[in-house]
Amino acid sequence: MTRPEASGAGAAEAEAHARLLGHFAEAGYASVAPPVLQPVEPFLELSGEDIRRRIFVTTDGAGTELCLRPEFTIPVCRHHQAMRPSESADYSYLGPVFRLAAGEPDEFTQAGIESIGRTDTPAADAEVLGMALDGLERLGRTDVSVRLGDMGLIHALLDALAVPPVAKRRTLRAIAAGRALNEVANAAHVEDPHAGLLAAIQGQDPRGVRAFVEDVLSIAGISRVGGRSAGEIAERFLAKASAQAHGGAGLNAENRALVERYCAITGDPDSACEAVRALAREAGLRHDGLDAALALFEERTGFMAARGLAVERFVFSGGFARNLDYYTGFIFEVTDGRPGTPTLVGGGRYDGLLQHLGSPVPLPAVGCAFWLSRCGGN
């Protein structure tokens, strides 16, 4: 027998979901429901093998690895590829996702939006952030704090400093994880006993290298080596091959100091942008990519202000980065403002994802996701 209070809670949850979906529909975001079972490969390729420990993986009759969807962005993009390739479209979703997380349920309800194909980048970024804040307001959450970051700006700064690709990737990973940059420092080059193999796989398709490693281990009857899966071993070989190709170079002391100063920049978007410009001037950096990233930053802030968003209350942090490989530009998170509290809504720009999934043309994209159990909507 259903208890009255449980029924009331369920009705309140359904009403909150309906308000949020109505908010998305009013803005022109069409509702989609991608399958719960998804191919595991895109998640591993874009998020790294470490995500395997946090997702639920199974195998179909043909031996293909599948997983319960751990998030909606990749499934929605796969849906777009199947239904409207090379076109633009706006999508919304609401449904369960499945992911292992300490202290939280393994299954929880997530809602969100994805805007695919729009070329007015700064306006689209501002719209998604505005939609996130309006959506939270419809869920009764106005007591929020907004933190902004910019993966495009970090990439442009590292390019302006001519940081080698391997060191650049390691730097981004260290920043995203909140680790010190000591591990990215230059180190003496030691001859690798696998130098010949590493030279052979330089520049090869990661999927092909992974398949090769899996075949070799399968022939030998080995499933894991030293606790690492075949995919993790392949990633290690690819990283070492890339490091060999660039002489194992890392961050020199001067560049490391500049990156650390960038990461320490914090404040409202206008003052933060000026601080980055001042850092670039002081370092003598003249780089078209960095200039373009700063111009985009300023234009985005202008569109946010034009939407009536309280830009002066937002906090940009140079040290805020995503560790998912597909984020390429603007990123944000909304919390209740208390230190250490979880994200209510998070999102950002991922312009390379659709091409990675097979789009014949570049398709820019930006979106965000609501953790409804944290927002009071579940």
Secondary structure, DSSP 8 states (H G I E B T S, - for coil): ---HHHHHHHHHHHHHHHHHHHHHHHTT-EE----SEEESHHHHHHH-GGGGGGS-EEE-TTS-EEEE-S-SHHHHHHHHHHHSTTS-EEEEEEEEEE---TTS-SEEEEEEEEEES---HHHHHHHHHHHHHHHHHHTT----EEEEEEHHHHHHHHHHTT--HHHHHHHHHHHHHT--GGGGB-------TTHHHHHHHTT--HHHHHHHHHHHHHHTT-S-BTTB-HHHHHHHHHHHHHHHHTTT--B-HHHHHHHHHHHT-EESHHHHHHHHHHHHHHHT---HHHHHHHHHHHHHHHHHHHTT--GGG-EEETT----STT--SEEEEEE-SSTT---SEEEEE-TTHHHHTT-SS---EEEEEEEHHHHT--
